[in-house]
Amino acid sequence: MNGRIDGIGGGAEVTFVFADKPVAARAGESLAMALWAAGRPVLRHSSRDGAPRGVLCNLGICYECLVLVDGVRIRCCHGNGSLVGAAG
Ligand code: FES
């Protein structure tokens, strides 16, 4: 069982690596939702108090979902580079 709804979506199955562990995903879904579906809701920890951080708004507004992709900090729920399988 995974966190996806059967019959919705359907991009090619792909795998990417997040925090040194493989994540099964579908091309075209956001990194945030791929991680959520894989049971990986914690994206980082606060530099201030170490509290776990993850998706909050899923709209690209709050910046709680910041992650590093190829050395670039992005919001993994929204915007450039946030889609699985997207180039650059
Ligand atoms: S969850 Fe708010 S910007 Fe991504």
Boltz pocket constraint, residues with backbone or C-beta under 6 A from the ligand:
constraints:
  - pocket:
      binder: B
      contacts: [[A, 54], [A, 55], [A, 56], [A, 57], [A, 58], [A, 59], [A, 60], [A, 61], [A, 62], [A, 63], [A, 64], [A, 65], [A, 66], [A, 75], [A, 76], [A, 77], [A, 78]]
      max_distance: 6.0
